[in-house]
Amino acid sequence: MAKPLVMQPKLPKTRHWRFHLDFEKIGWLVIDTPGASVNVLSTEAITELESLVVRFEDLIAGDELVGIVVMSGKKSGFIAGADVTEFDAMSDPAILPGALRRTHAVFERIEKLKAPVAACIDGFCLGGGLELALACHYRIAVASDKTRLGFPEVKLGLFPGFGGTGRSIKAAGPIAAMTAMLTGRAYVARAAKAMGLVDKLVPHRDNLRWEGRKAVLSRRRSKGAGFFARLPAMGPMRRISAQKMTARTAAKANRKHYPAPFALIDLFERRGDRPEAMIRGEIEPFVNLMGSDTAVNLRRLFFLSEGLKKQRARGADAPLIRRVHVVGAGVMGGDIAAWCASRGLDVTLQDLDEARIQPALIRAKKLFQKRLKKPVAVASAISRLRMDVAGAGIGRADVIIEAIVENLEIKRTLFADLEQQAGAHAILATNTSSIPLEKIATALKKPGRLIGLHFFNPVAQLPLVEVVRGEKNDDRAVAAGCSFALGIGKSPVVVKSAPGFLVNRVLMPYMIAAVARVENGESAELLDAGAVAFGMPMGPIELMDTVGLDIAKNVAEELGHPVPKESRLARLVAAGKLGRKTGEGFYTWQAGKVRKDAAPAFADLEGLGRDLVKPLVDEAELCVAEGIVASRDLADIGIILGTGFAPFLGGPLKARADGKA
């Protein structure tokens, strides 16, 4: 028997939302941001939601609506968060407080609806999307690794501003909720359920509608955090909890550079025992943070990073990458091979004999265990990475990466051989850190095939890949290299083939100048402390030790920075004291950890750091002037991704333009 037709209620016209009332009087509210691959909560979307909620109140009062299920109309996920493209305009303190109060009011009305509201989550549910889900009465999620819930706002110099602070504490308790907000971590569905952010898991997205229906008809509501989970927010325990949070946060971030997590902790210490009060208290500090230099610069970096994703090849030019062959099983080559295997590619790793490859396989297994965790996934990745002394994988590979010794003649000989064996479709790439592409490509019949794919050590941690463009390369070859880098989860920045490319070129003057100051009697510990106070992840002397003094010396000389034989750097290299990898360099290292004396007192550490980075900033200016990168923006994002240069300053050139470097 056919189901009876249901008269649909008259609703406001909307672009971002669809609504359907079924024969059981369940309302199905679907968000589907027009013209976008992901859903976001724009000002328009929230205004439309407000008008819908007002209408829902009337329908519930008239017994025409028994409950609402909120879902996504996109396969990519639930909601990615607020619309970041509006943040600059919304940062105006004359506009933002009113917009936040209005959003708070909409979410509060959803929370107070007399009919149950269930959120059905598949894929990502982040930021404002999670805040909307928390305003619903019950949350159902697909138990898939693709389902991720979290508050990434701290990465943009903010904290949740749509009521997520108090509602997350109410749902998960103060420790779990504050950890989620302070770290910006995205949790898989099972972890989110264990925390209390999710109430019910289903095995597949096809189960969501059925569970959403049951949740509404059964009038299910989230239980919220239990008494013991709420204890750290009660009475004097809250101050103790806040102090511990502050100490842990201060160990990783400077309050002056990154004020958002500390502002959130301050808010928790004042109001964390009353979720509703914490929600009301969000607005003032959120407004202050939104307009801060840190937030402005981090937003800029977000858009620059997103722009890098548009560099992939398109259509017929887009390479299908399934197999990678890496020549050279040293630390860099072995780790590139392991990373590719961890990302699902079949990889063959070649070197002179199996004994040289074995250490790379041991390191790879540790990487798989750390990143993939599940035994089945680890075993699968191990099976994808194979020894290949004879080079049998060359002819089948879609990408061939050379990562051998920095010797021009050896590289030329290798590529002449690789060209003969490689398929016509294969990308030929070198991981050279300093040798111009054109010199290597002279051995090839088609020199335009060779591009640079310069990874950074440690490969698993540093996101940058410099895609090196030589004089003979066409746009297709470069775009193919960018596509490959993006496909393995890296951020490609196109650079011109020239000694040192971008990152090594700007790093060397910075490190060599610092070493010269040590040679002249200044304290290495003080110089490093100054660089860190400025905002660098580590100081230049510790960085030299970490890179390896032999490598730093070779690259310095390749880039025209001679190292005198009588210098301390040259003497350390001659003595085999190469830094972290040998246990001694400028510093002593134990179990991979640096051992330093205390830095002497200094009145203006940040000013010292600013003086130290001046050679880096000067060289970045030259790189743009010489066309090593196409723009100042690309120089900034490339140097941040490759060196860790203070993100809160927006990059070396943005910092100089702002008078801060």
MARPASE-466499 format. One record per residue (C-alpha): residue number from 1; residue in one letter; y, x, z. Coordinates in Angstrom, 1 decimal, padded with zeros to 4 digits, m for minus. Layout:
REM MARPASE-466499
num,residuo,north,east,up
NUM,a,Y,X,Z
...
END
This chain:
REM MARPASE-466499
num,residuo,north,east,up
1,m,000.0,000.0,000.0
2,a,003.4,001.4,m000.9
3,k,005.8,002.2,001.9
4,p,008.7,m000.2,002.2
5,l,012.0,001.0,000.9
6,v,014.4,002.1,003.6
7,m,018.1,001.2,003.3
8,q,020.0,004.4,003.7
9,p,023.0,004.3,006.0
10,k,026.4,005.0,004.6
11,l,027.4,008.6,005.5
12,p,030.3,010.9,004.7
13,k,030.0,012.8,001.5
14,t,028.8,016.4,002.1
15,r,028.2,019.5,000.0
16,h,026.2,021.6,002.6
17,w,024.0,018.9,004.1
18,r,021.6,016.3,002.9
19,f,020.4,013.4,005.0
20,h,017.5,011.0,004.6
21,l,016.3,008.2,006.9
22,d,012.6,007.4,006.8
23,f,010.8,004.1,007.6
24,e,010.2,005.3,011.2
25,k,014.0,005.6,011.6
26,i,013.7,009.4,011.8
27,g,016.7,011.2,010.2
28,w,016.0,014.3,008.2
29,l,019.0,016.6,008.1
30,v,018.8,019.4,005.6
31,i,021.2,022.3,005.3
32,d,021.5,023.8,001.8
33,t,024.5,025.9,001.3
34,p,025.6,025.4,m002.4
35,g,025.5,028.3,m004.8
36,a,024.0,030.7,m002.3
37,s,020.5,032.1,m001.6
38,v,020.9,031.8,002.1
39,n,022.4,029.1,004.4
40,v,025.5,030.0,006.4
41,l,027.7,028.0,008.7
42,s,031.1,028.0,007.0
43,t,034.1,026.1,008.2
44,e,033.4,023.5,005.6
45,a,029.8,023.2,006.7
46,i,030.8,022.7,010.3
47,t,033.5,020.2,009.4
48,e,030.9,018.2,007.5
49,l,028.4,018.5,010.4
50,e,031.1,017.1,012.7
51,s,031.6,014.0,010.5
52,l,027.8,013.5,010.3
53,v,027.3,013.7,014.1
54,v,030.0,011.1,014.7
55,r,028.1,008.8,012.3
56,f,024.8,009.7,014.0
57,e,026.2,008.5,017.3
58,d,026.9,005.1,015.8
59,l,023.5,004.9,014.2
60,i,021.8,005.8,017.5
61,a,023.8,003.2,019.4
62,g,022.8,000.6,016.9
63,d,019.1,001.5,017.2
64,e,019.1,002.5,013.5
65,l,018.2,006.2,014.2
66,v,015.5,007.2,016.7
67,g,015.9,011.0,016.3
68,i,016.8,013.8,014.0
69,v,014.9,016.8,012.5
70,v,017.1,019.7,011.3
71,m,015.6,021.8,008.5
72,s,016.6,024.2,005.8
73,g,016.6,023.4,002.1
74,k,016.0,027.1,001.2
75,k,012.8,029.1,001.3
76,s,014.8,032.2,002.5
77,g,015.3,031.0,006.0
78,f,017.0,028.5,008.4
79,i,020.5,029.8,008.8
80,a,021.7,033.4,008.5
81,g,024.7,032.8,010.8
82,a,028.4,032.0,010.4
83,d,030.0,032.8,007.1
84,v,031.2,036.4,007.5
85,t,033.4,036.1,004.4
86,e,035.7,033.9,006.5
87,f,036.0,036.2,009.4
88,d,039.1,038.1,008.3
89,a,041.0,034.9,007.7
90,m,039.7,033.3,010.9
91,s,040.6,036.4,013.0
92,d,044.2,035.0,013.2
93,p,044.7,034.2,016.9
94,a,046.7,031.2,015.8
95,i,043.7,029.7,014.0
96,l,040.5,031.0,015.7
97,p,040.7,029.4,019.2
98,g,041.1,025.9,017.7
99,a,038.2,026.5,015.2
100,l,036.0,027.7,018.0
101,r,036.8,024.8,020.3
102,r,036.0,022.4,017.4
103,t,032.7,024.1,016.8
104,h,031.9,024.0,020.5
105,a,032.7,020.3,020.6
106,v,030.4,019.6,017.6
107,f,027.4,021.5,019.1
108,e,028.0,019.8,022.5
109,r,027.9,016.4,020.8
110,i,024.6,017.3,019.2
111,e,023.3,018.4,022.6
112,k,024.4,015.1,024.2
113,l,023.0,012.8,021.5
114,k,020.9,010.1,023.2
115,a,018.2,010.5,020.5
116,p,016.1,013.7,020.3
117,v,017.0,016.4,017.9
118,a,014.4,019.0,016.8
119,a,015.2,022.2,014.8
120,c,012.4,023.3,012.4
121,i,012.7,027.0,011.7
122,d,011.1,029.0,008.9
123,g,012.4,032.5,008.0
124,f,015.5,033.9,009.6
125,c,017.5,032.0,012.3
126,l,020.3,034.3,013.3
127,g,023.7,034.2,015.0
128,g,025.4,030.8,014.5
129,g,022.1,029.5,013.1
130,l,020.3,030.2,016.4
131,e,023.3,028.8,018.3
132,l,022.9,025.5,016.4
133,a,019.1,025.5,017.0
134,l,019.8,026.1,020.8
135,a,022.1,023.0,020.8
136,c,019.1,021.0,019.5
137,h,016.7,019.6,022.1
138,y,013.5,021.2,020.8
139,r,012.8,024.1,018.5
140,i,009.7,024.6,016.3
141,a,009.1,027.8,014.3
142,v,006.6,029.1,011.9
143,a,004.4,031.8,013.5
144,s,005.1,034.3,010.7
145,d,006.4,037.8,010.7
146,k,009.1,036.5,008.3
147,t,010.4,034.2,011.0
148,r,013.1,036.1,012.9
149,l,015.4,034.8,015.6
150,g,018.3,036.8,017.1
151,f,022.0,037.4,017.7
152,p,023.2,040.2,015.5
153,e,026.9,039.6,016.3
154,v,027.1,042.8,018.4
155,k,026.6,044.8,015.1
156,l,029.9,043.2,013.9
157,g,031.8,044.0,017.1
158,l,031.3,040.5,018.5
159,f,029.1,038.4,020.7
160,p,027.9,034.8,020.1
161,g,030.9,032.4,020.0
162,f,029.4,029.0,019.2
163,g,028.0,028.4,022.7
164,g,025.0,030.8,022.3
165,t,025.8,032.8,025.4
166,g,025.2,030.0,027.9
167,r,022.6,028.1,025.9
168,s,020.4,031.2,025.4
169,i,020.6,032.0,029.1
170,k,019.6,028.4,029.9
171,a,016.7,028.6,027.5
172,a,015.4,032.1,028.1
173,g,016.9,033.3,031.4
174,p,019.6,035.9,031.8
175,i,017.6,039.1,031.3
176,a,015.9,038.1,028.1
177,a,019.0,036.3,026.7
178,m,021.4,039.1,027.5
179,t,019.0,041.7,026.1
180,a,018.9,039.8,022.9
181,m,022.7,039.5,022.7
182,l,023.4,043.1,023.7
183,t,020.9,044.7,021.3
184,g,021.3,042.4,018.3
185,r,017.5,042.5,017.9
186,a,015.7,040.0,015.8
187,y,012.6,038.7,017.4
188,v,009.4,037.4,015.6
189,a,008.5,033.9,016.3
190,r,005.8,034.6,018.9
191,a,008.2,036.9,020.9
192,a,010.9,034.3,020.6
193,k,008.5,031.6,022.0
194,a,007.5,033.9,024.9
195,m,011.2,034.3,025.7
196,g,011.9,030.6,025.6
197,l,014.0,030.5,022.5
198,v,011.3,028.6,020.7
199,d,009.2,025.7,022.2
200,k,006.4,025.2,019.6
201,l,004.8,027.4,017.0
202,v,003.1,026.2,013.8
203,p,000.9,028.3,011.4
204,h,002.6,027.4,008.2
205,r,005.9,025.9,006.9
206,d,004.0,022.9,005.6
207,n,003.3,021.9,009.3
208,l,007.0,021.8,010.2
209,r,007.7,018.2,009.1
210,w,004.7,016.8,011.0
211,e,005.6,018.7,014.2
212,g,009.2,017.7,013.8
213,r,008.2,014.0,013.5
214,k,006.0,014.3,016.6
215,a,008.7,016.0,018.6
216,v,011.1,013.2,017.8
217,l,008.7,010.3,018.4
218,s,007.5,011.9,021.6
219,r,011.1,012.6,022.7
220,r,010.3,016.2,023.5
221,r,012.9,018.5,025.1
222,s,012.8,022.1,025.9
223,k,012.0,022.9,029.4
224,g,014.3,025.9,029.7
225,a,013.9,029.0,031.8
226,g,012.1,028.6,035.1
227,f,013.5,029.3,038.5
228,f,012.3,032.9,038.7
229,a,013.6,033.7,035.2
230,r,017.0,032.4,036.4
231,l,017.1,034.4,039.6
232,p,018.9,037.5,038.2
233,a,021.9,035.2,037.5
234,m,022.1,033.8,041.0
235,g,024.5,034.9,043.8
236,p,024.8,038.6,044.4
237,m,021.8,039.3,042.1
238,r,024.1,038.6,039.1
239,r,026.4,041.5,040.0
240,i,023.5,043.8,040.4
241,s,022.1,042.6,037.1
242,a,025.4,043.2,035.4
243,q,025.7,046.7,036.8
244,k,022.3,047.6,035.4
245,m,023.2,046.1,032.0
246,t,026.5,048.1,032.0
247,a,024.7,051.4,032.9
248,r,022.1,050.9,030.1
249,t,024.8,049.9,027.6
250,a,027.1,052.8,028.5
251,a,024.2,055.2,027.9
252,k,024.2,054.1,024.3
253,a,027.8,053.1,023.5
254,n,031.4,054.0,024.6
255,r,033.3,051.0,025.9
256,k,036.4,052.1,024.2
257,h,034.7,052.4,020.8
258,y,032.4,049.3,021.1
259,p,034.0,046.8,023.5
260,a,031.8,043.7,022.6
261,p,028.7,044.4,024.7
262,f,030.9,045.2,027.8
263,a,033.0,042.1,027.3
264,l,029.8,040.0,027.2
265,i,028.5,041.6,030.4
266,d,031.9,041.0,032.1
267,l,031.6,037.3,031.0
268,f,028.1,037.1,032.4
269,e,029.2,038.7,035.7
270,r,031.9,036.0,036.1
271,r,030.1,032.9,034.9
272,g,026.4,033.7,034.2
273,d,025.1,031.4,036.9
274,r,026.6,028.4,035.1
275,p,025.7,028.1,031.4
276,e,028.3,025.5,030.7
277,a,031.1,027.7,032.2
278,m,029.8,030.7,030.3
279,i,030.1,028.7,027.1
280,r,033.7,027.7,027.9
281,g,034.5,031.3,028.8
282,e,033.4,032.6,025.4
283,i,036.5,031.7,023.5
284,e,039.2,034.0,024.9
285,p,037.2,037.3,024.8
286,f,035.7,036.3,021.4
287,v,039.2,035.9,019.9
288,n,040.3,039.3,021.3
289,l,037.2,040.9,019.8
290,m,037.5,039.3,016.4
291,g,040.8,040.9,015.8
292,s,039.9,044.3,017.3
293,d,039.9,047.5,015.1
294,t,036.2,047.9,015.8
295,a,035.3,044.4,014.5
296,v,037.6,044.8,011.5
297,n,036.0,048.1,010.6
298,l,032.4,047.0,011.2
299,r,033.0,043.9,009.0
300,r,034.2,046.2,006.3
301,l,031.1,048.3,006.6
302,f,028.9,045.2,006.4
303,f,030.5,044.2,003.1
304,l,030.2,047.7,001.8
305,s,026.5,047.8,002.7
306,e,026.0,044.4,001.1
307,g,027.7,045.7,m002.0
308,l,025.1,048.5,m002.3
309,k,022.4,045.9,m002.8
310,k,024.0,044.8,m006.1
311,q,023.2,048.2,m007.8
312,r,019.7,047.3,m008.8
313,a,018.5,047.1,m012.4
314,r,018.3,043.6,m013.8
315,g,016.2,041.7,m016.3
316,a,014.1,043.8,m018.6
317,d,015.5,047.0,m017.1
318,a,014.2,046.2,m013.6
319,p,011.3,048.5,m013.0
320,l,008.1,047.2,m011.4
321,i,007.3,049.8,m008.8
322,r,003.8,049.7,m007.4
323,r,002.7,053.4,m007.5
324,v,004.6,056.5,m006.3
325,h,003.5,060.1,m006.7
326,v,005.2,062.7,m004.4
327,v,004.9,066.4,m005.1
328,g,005.3,068.5,m002.0
329,a,003.8,067.6,001.3
330,g,006.2,069.3,003.6
331,v,008.2,067.4,006.2
332,m,010.5,065.8,003.6
333,g,007.9,065.1,000.9
334,g,005.3,063.9,003.4
335,d,007.7,061.6,005.1
336,i,009.0,060.1,001.9
337,a,005.3,059.4,000.9
338,a,004.6,057.9,004.3
339,w,007.7,055.7,004.2
340,c,006.8,054.4,000.7
341,a,003.3,053.6,001.9
342,s,004.6,051.8,004.9
343,r,006.7,049.6,002.5
344,g,003.6,048.5,000.7
345,l,003.4,050.9,m002.3
346,d,000.4,052.9,m003.4
347,v,001.2,056.6,m002.9
348,t,m000.5,059.8,m004.0
349,l,000.7,063.0,m002.3
350,q,000.2,066.3,m004.0
351,d,000.4,069.9,m002.8
352,l,m001.4,073.2,m003.4
353,d,m004.4,072.3,m001.2
354,e,m005.6,069.7,001.3
355,a,m004.7,071.9,004.3
356,r,m001.0,071.5,003.4
357,i,m001.3,067.8,003.0
358,q,m003.2,067.0,006.2
359,p,m000.3,067.4,008.6
360,a,001.7,064.9,006.5
361,l,m001.1,062.3,006.8
362,i,m001.2,062.8,010.6
363,r,002.5,062.2,010.8
364,a,002.1,059.2,008.5
365,k,m000.4,057.6,010.7
366,k,001.9,057.9,013.7
367,l,004.7,056.3,011.6
368,f,002.4,053.4,010.6
369,q,001.3,052.8,014.2
370,k,004.9,052.8,015.5
371,r,006.3,050.5,012.7
372,l,003.5,048.3,011.6
373,k,001.7,048.1,015.0
374,k,m001.1,045.7,014.0
375,p,m004.4,047.6,013.4
376,v,m005.0,045.8,010.1
377,a,m001.6,046.6,008.8
378,v,m001.9,050.3,009.9
379,a,m005.3,050.6,008.3
380,s,m004.0,049.1,005.1
381,a,m001.0,051.6,005.0
382,i,m003.4,054.5,005.6
383,s,m005.5,053.4,002.7
384,r,m002.4,053.3,000.4
385,l,m001.6,057.0,001.1
386,r,m004.0,059.4,m000.5
387,m,m004.4,063.2,m001.0
388,d,m004.0,064.3,m004.6
389,v,m004.3,068.0,m005.0
390,a,m005.1,067.7,m008.7
391,g,m002.2,065.4,m009.5
392,a,m004.4,062.6,m010.8
393,g,m001.8,060.0,m009.8
394,i,000.9,061.4,m012.0
395,g,m000.1,059.5,m015.1
396,r,m000.3,056.1,m013.2
397,a,002.9,056.5,m011.2
398,d,005.9,054.3,m011.6
399,v,008.1,056.8,m009.7
400,i,007.4,060.6,m009.4
401,i,009.4,062.4,m006.7
402,e,009.6,066.2,m006.4
403,a,010.2,067.5,m002.8
404,i,009.3,071.2,m003.0
405,v,011.1,074.4,m002.1
406,e,014.7,074.7,m003.2
407,n,014.0,077.1,m006.0
408,l,015.4,076.4,m009.4
409,e,012.8,078.1,m011.5
410,i,009.9,076.6,m009.6
411,k,011.4,073.1,m010.1
412,r,012.0,073.7,m013.8
413,t,008.4,074.7,m014.3
414,l,007.1,071.7,m012.3
415,f,009.2,069.1,m014.2
416,a,008.1,070.5,m017.6
417,d,004.5,069.9,m016.5
418,l,005.3,066.5,m015.0
419,e,007.0,065.2,m018.1
420,q,003.9,065.9,m020.2
421,q,001.7,063.9,m017.8
422,a,004.0,061.1,m016.7
423,g,004.0,057.6,m018.3
424,a,007.0,056.8,m020.6
425,h,008.1,054.2,m018.1
426,a,008.0,056.4,m015.0
427,i,011.2,057.4,m013.1
428,l,011.3,061.2,m012.7
429,a,013.3,062.2,m009.6
430,t,014.1,065.3,m007.6
431,n,014.9,065.3,m003.9
432,t,016.9,068.5,m004.2
433,s,019.7,068.7,m001.6
434,s,022.0,071.1,m003.4
435,i,020.9,072.1,m006.9
436,p,022.8,070.4,m009.8
437,l,020.6,068.0,m011.8
438,e,021.6,069.5,m015.1
439,k,020.1,072.9,m014.2
440,i,016.7,071.4,m013.4
441,a,016.7,069.1,m016.4
442,t,016.9,071.9,m019.0
443,a,013.1,072.1,m018.8
444,l,012.7,068.5,m020.0
445,k,012.5,067.3,m023.6
446,k,014.4,064.2,m022.4
447,p,016.7,065.5,m019.7
448,g,018.2,062.0,m019.2
449,r,015.0,060.9,m017.5
450,l,015.6,063.0,m014.5
451,i,017.6,061.6,m011.7
452,g,018.1,062.7,m008.1
453,l,016.8,060.7,m005.2
454,h,018.0,062.6,m002.2
455,f,016.5,061.3,001.1
456,f,017.7,062.4,004.5
457,n,015.7,063.7,007.5
458,p,014.2,061.9,009.4
459,v,013.4,059.6,006.5
460,a,012.2,056.7,008.7
461,q,015.5,056.6,010.5
462,l,018.3,057.5,008.1
463,p,019.0,054.6,005.6
464,l,020.9,056.6,002.9
465,v,019.4,057.7,m000.4
466,e,021.9,059.5,m002.7
467,v,021.0,058.5,m006.2
468,v,022.2,061.5,m008.2
469,r,023.6,060.9,m011.7
470,g,023.7,063.8,m014.1
471,e,025.6,064.3,m017.3
472,k,022.6,063.1,m019.4
473,n,021.7,060.0,m017.4
474,d,022.4,056.5,m018.7
475,d,023.1,053.5,m016.6
476,r,019.5,052.2,m016.9
477,a,018.1,055.3,m015.3
478,v,020.6,055.3,m012.4
479,a,020.1,051.5,m011.8
480,a,016.3,052.0,m011.8
481,g,016.7,054.6,m009.1
482,c,018.9,052.2,m007.1
483,s,016.3,049.5,m007.5
484,f,013.6,051.7,m006.2
485,a,015.6,052.8,m003.2
486,l,016.5,049.2,m002.3
487,g,012.9,048.2,m002.8
488,i,011.8,050.5,m000.1
489,g,014.5,049.3,002.3
490,k,017.0,052.1,001.8
491,s,020.7,052.0,000.9
492,p,021.5,053.8,m002.4
493,v,024.9,055.5,m003.0
494,v,025.4,056.8,m006.5
495,v,026.8,060.4,m006.5
496,k,027.7,062.8,m009.3
497,s,025.5,065.8,m009.8
498,a,027.4,068.7,m008.1
499,p,026.4,071.2,m005.4
500,g,025.8,069.4,m002.2
501,f,026.4,066.0,m003.7
502,l,028.3,064.0,m001.1
503,v,026.8,064.2,002.4
504,n,025.8,067.9,002.5
505,r,029.0,068.9,000.9
506,v,031.1,067.2,003.6
507,l,028.8,068.3,006.4
508,m,028.8,072.0,005.7
509,p,032.5,072.7,006.2
510,y,032.3,070.7,009.5
511,m,029.3,072.6,010.8
512,i,030.3,076.0,009.6
513,a,033.8,075.6,011.1
514,a,032.3,074.7,014.4
515,v,029.9,077.7,014.3
516,a,032.9,079.9,013.6
517,r,034.5,078.6,016.8
518,v,031.4,079.4,018.7
519,e,031.4,082.9,017.2
520,n,035.0,083.2,018.5
521,g,033.9,082.5,022.0
522,e,034.3,078.7,022.4
523,s,031.7,076.7,024.2
524,a,029.0,075.1,022.0
525,e,028.5,072.5,024.7
526,l,032.3,071.7,024.8
527,l,032.5,071.4,021.0
528,d,029.5,069.0,020.9
529,a,031.0,067.0,023.7
530,g,034.3,066.7,021.8
531,a,032.5,065.4,018.7
532,v,030.6,062.8,020.7
533,a,033.8,061.7,022.4
534,f,035.3,061.2,019.0
535,g,032.4,059.0,018.0
536,m,029.9,061.2,016.2
537,p,026.2,060.6,017.1
538,m,025.8,064.3,018.1
539,g,027.9,067.4,018.0
540,p,028.0,069.9,015.1
541,i,026.1,072.7,016.9
542,e,023.3,070.4,018.0
543,l,023.2,069.0,014.5
544,m,022.8,072.6,013.1
545,d,019.8,073.1,015.4
546,t,018.3,069.7,014.5
547,v,018.6,070.3,010.7
548,g,017.2,073.8,011.1
549,l,019.3,076.9,011.1
550,d,017.5,078.4,008.1
551,i,018.1,075.3,006.0
552,a,021.7,075.1,007.2
553,k,022.3,078.7,006.3
554,n,020.7,078.3,002.8
555,v,022.6,075.2,002.0
556,a,025.9,076.7,003.3
557,e,025.5,079.7,001.0
558,e,024.5,077.5,m001.9
559,l,027.7,075.6,m001.4
560,g,029.9,078.7,m001.2
561,h,030.1,079.2,002.5
562,p,028.9,082.7,003.1
563,v,027.2,083.5,006.4
564,p,028.0,087.1,007.5
565,k,024.9,089.2,008.4
566,e,026.4,090.1,011.7
567,s,027.1,086.5,012.7
568,r,025.2,084.8,015.4
569,l,023.8,082.2,012.9
570,a,022.4,085.0,010.7
571,r,021.0,086.8,013.7
572,l,019.2,083.7,014.9
573,v,017.7,083.0,011.5
574,a,016.6,086.6,011.2
575,a,014.9,086.4,014.6
576,g,013.1,083.2,013.6
577,k,015.0,081.1,016.1
578,l,015.6,078.2,013.8
579,g,016.6,075.4,016.3
580,r,014.6,072.4,017.3
581,k,011.6,073.2,015.1
582,t,011.0,076.6,016.8
583,g,012.2,075.6,020.3
584,e,015.2,077.9,020.2
585,g,018.4,078.2,018.2
586,f,021.9,077.8,019.6
587,y,020.2,075.8,022.3
588,t,016.8,075.7,023.9
589,w,014.5,072.8,023.0
590,q,011.6,071.4,024.9
591,a,009.3,068.7,023.5
592,g,011.9,068.0,020.9
593,k,014.7,067.5,023.4
594,v,017.7,069.7,023.6
595,r,018.5,071.6,026.8
596,k,022.3,072.2,027.4
597,d,024.5,073.6,030.1
598,a,027.3,071.3,031.3
599,a,030.4,071.4,029.1
600,p,033.4,072.9,030.7
601,a,036.2,070.6,031.7
602,f,038.7,069.7,028.9
603,a,041.7,067.4,029.1
604,d,041.4,065.7,025.7
605,l,037.8,065.6,024.4
606,e,038.6,063.0,021.8
607,g,041.4,065.1,020.4
608,l,039.1,068.1,020.2
609,g,036.6,065.9,018.3
610,r,039.4,064.8,015.9
611,d,040.2,068.5,015.3
612,l,036.5,069.3,014.7
613,v,036.0,066.6,012.0
614,k,039.1,067.5,010.1
615,p,037.1,069.8,007.6
616,l,034.7,066.9,007.0
617,v,037.5,064.4,006.3
618,d,039.3,067.0,004.0
619,e,036.1,067.5,002.0
620,a,035.6,063.7,001.7
621,e,039.0,063.5,000.1
622,l,038.1,066.2,m002.4
623,c,034.8,064.4,m003.2
624,v,036.7,061.3,m004.2
625,a,039.3,063.2,m006.1
626,e,036.6,065.0,m008.1
627,g,034.6,061.9,m008.8
628,i,031.6,062.8,m006.7
629,v,031.6,059.2,m005.7
630,a,033.4,056.4,m007.5
631,s,035.7,055.2,m004.7
632,r,036.9,055.9,m001.2
633,d,034.9,052.9,000.0
634,l,031.6,054.5,m001.3
635,a,032.6,057.8,000.3
636,d,033.0,056.1,003.7
637,i,029.8,054.1,003.6
638,g,027.8,057.0,002.2
639,i,029.1,059.4,004.9
640,i,028.5,056.9,007.7
641,l,024.9,056.2,006.5
642,g,024.2,059.9,005.9
643,t,025.8,061.5,008.9
644,g,026.4,058.7,011.5
645,f,030.2,059.2,011.3
646,a,031.8,056.9,013.8
647,p,031.2,053.4,012.3
648,f,033.8,051.8,014.6
649,l,036.4,053.9,012.7
650,g,035.2,052.5,009.3
651,g,034.4,056.0,007.8
652,p,036.3,059.2,007.5
653,l,038.8,058.1,004.9
654,k,039.5,054.8,006.5
655,a,040.0,056.6,009.8
656,r,042.5,059.0,008.2
657,a,044.4,056.1,006.6
658,d,044.6,054.5,010.0
659,g,045.9,057.8,011.6
660,k,042.7,058.3,013.7
661,a,041.2,061.3,011.9
END
